[in-house]
């Protein structure tokens, strides 16, 4: 009789377990705890010190719960406001001091968008080109589309900046610190697109969660409904922890918790490209890739926490090991990345070589190509208000 009870209990347990349930993935790393401040140049060092107390408290609270934090970050007011009233020489001196302070205090700095509207003076983005070519740690951006439409002038200025930084920064790496964004709202935690224009004393956070998608898609084998359900469940576990940490730190510090970006950020072999290949059974870019993108974004949108930022799919070609490999194998291109970006998400990618335009100079061609990529990205970004785009 006892054996019969055990067998019945075992069968009931099997029946209550989802057919495609994946074992809970290892805890993801906290990619970013990001603070937003309004710096006063006369007392910015004291402001940074106060901000670091909040960020370090959040980092310690995550550690207490068994999570490793990769980076803490500080975003200032928009670039033009930050250096307002300074000539280029004095602005560069101040920004160099801020860059140095970031290394002493252990945070990643971001000086926000150099152009937010097409009516902005392009002098700020011209100065930013010099900054990105000479200072190794300051992140920044430009907004090429928002609720008012596409910013054509900003697109052209951003392309000029990228070309300048390519030619003038060591190994062209200054461009990794810059992005052009479309339809991205303020207070998201991920760089380089993070920005704000308010009073500050706010913070948000995001995870490196691509490993979760890898584990889930490895278990669900292309079953769309099962993939969405299980990925939603597992992303929610960690997003809820993040939300609880945020609320706890906000209560103790007096700062405002802006929310969690549940985007499963990749890095290296924690690969969203590999996850998608586990879903499709083929190489990234082949049939099924769009469906996998939809599964991820559907799950992310279903995570019931206070969401902020991109809240979708991140495709950083030069930061994701599998995406970089498939790019070199020509299994996809810029157009396909932008197509995937139409599925409720933003895409972050690098440019690729192309054929030279007949009758155009090499420099003119390069600028046109860069501008063309950003124009396509901005156009996609404005087709629906739920889409957020970033191009690097």
Secondary structure, DSSP 8 states (H G I E B T S, - for coil): -HHHHHHHHHHHHHHTS-TT--------EEEEEEEE----TTTHHHHHHHHHHHHHHHHHHHHHTT--EEEEEEE-S-HHHHTTT--HHHHHHHHHHHHHHHHHHT-EEEEEES-SSTTS-THHHHHHHHHHHH-SS-EEEEEEEETTEE-HHHHHHHHHHHHHHHHHSGGGGGGGGEEEEES--TT--STTT----S---EEEEEEE-HHHHHHHHHHHTT-HHHHHHHHHHHHHHHHHHHHHHHHHHHHHH--EEEEEE-----BBTB-HHHHHHHHHSS-TTSTTHHHHHHHHHHHHHT--S-B-S--S----TTTBHHHHHHHHTTS--HHHHHHHTTTT-------------TT--HHHHHHHHHHHHHHHHHHHHTS-TT--EEE-
